[in-house]
């Protein structure tokens, strides 16, 4: 194997974390902000790109790391190396309620495609890049699902899904239509495109966006019930304007604000 062979265990239900066991000289790479805790004897180092050995030379490393900027991620990742004696444990936490999904890249022909913000951590040697779209429709109208990450190699990778995780096994020619933000990831044999919802009423009043993704089998697809963009939108919509309580617990509600002079015109 090119990637380090790591052991792991996932804890929790709604707010999960993954505990990874590192043998001496084994390492794991992770996105900034996912670290939770670790044993003494593990060294932390900020690396350029993902630390994989697939890109040779300084120009190759710059290109590999630079592609991550297109997904909104940092040029740098954090590597954690067991530099001590004996086995050491390190844990990484979910960013918000949901499930941690384990992907063994050796079982999916060495490649898995996922949402740009789904990646949590992986064994060192796994390459984390972006999946360029070859179809115009995806590029212009893909929305949240436009830029996808690709995880390549032969090691373990961990991705996060918001809310409840659904796994769909598509047979040859079977099509699944999904909200673009609800896609967690899929195997490389799945064909992915963007489709217009259609209909004037659907477009103007549907509230579900103008486009959805069509996933055509064969292959495995993972769907999340609560994408982060949807969660963030609900939170922002519930924040009272001007820092004032909306008065949901009041009989008068918004009318009470008018009566007490809080609203200005």
Buried (B, 14 or more C-beta within 10 A) or exposed (E): EBBBEBEBEBEEEEEBBBBBBBEEEBBBBBBEEBBEEBBEBBEEEEBBBBBBEBBEEEEEBBEBBEBBEEBEBEEBBBBBBBBBEEBBBBBBBBBEBBBBBEBEBEEBEBBBBBBBBBBBBBBBBBBBBBBEBEEEEBEEBBBBBBBBBBBBBBBBBBBBBBBEBBEBEBEEEBEBEBBBBBBBBBBBBBBBBBEEEEEEEBEEEEEEBBBBBBBBBBBBBBBBBBBBBBBEEEEEEEEEEEEEEEBEEEEEEEEEBEEEEEEEE
